[in-house]
Amino acid sequence: MRKSASLVDVLMTLVAGTRQHSIDFLFINGRTPALIQAGLFCSYHLFVSPHSSQLTNLVFARPGVSVIELQNEMFVENTFIDLGTKVGIDYHLPKQGE
């Protein structure tokens, strides 16, 4: 049986381990205007996201921003890691148990 945590559990753990006292939950989908998506991705310093096509918005992120992408360890896709490193993003793909 595979141990897993919800995205909310992961985010709350991150908040507890930092000096941040709040987090913003952003839900971006195909109906979110492109200008809004670009604005959101260039205004944050840390993104935690499941593997999703919305990570293509990383092209709008500032260099040095940190990204933690959550993926199923049975299927690891490097597309966004490659994109992130090309635009200067500090990219993390944690393994189960990290």
C-alpha angles and dihedrals in degrees: 000000000000118000113223140168131210120251089248090056090051092049093047090051089052092050092048091053096050138051091253111114098189140033132199118227110212122193112194122180140159091285094057106104114249093237091056091048091051091048093051094048094050095048104057131074099204132036126187112187142157114241103286140150087244087077087078083083087075086093085077095050120106118251111266096033113137123235127190110191118195115211138168103260090221090065116034116182118191100193096105094039088057091046092047096051091049091058096042101261123156096233127194129186105182121205122226111288096025 
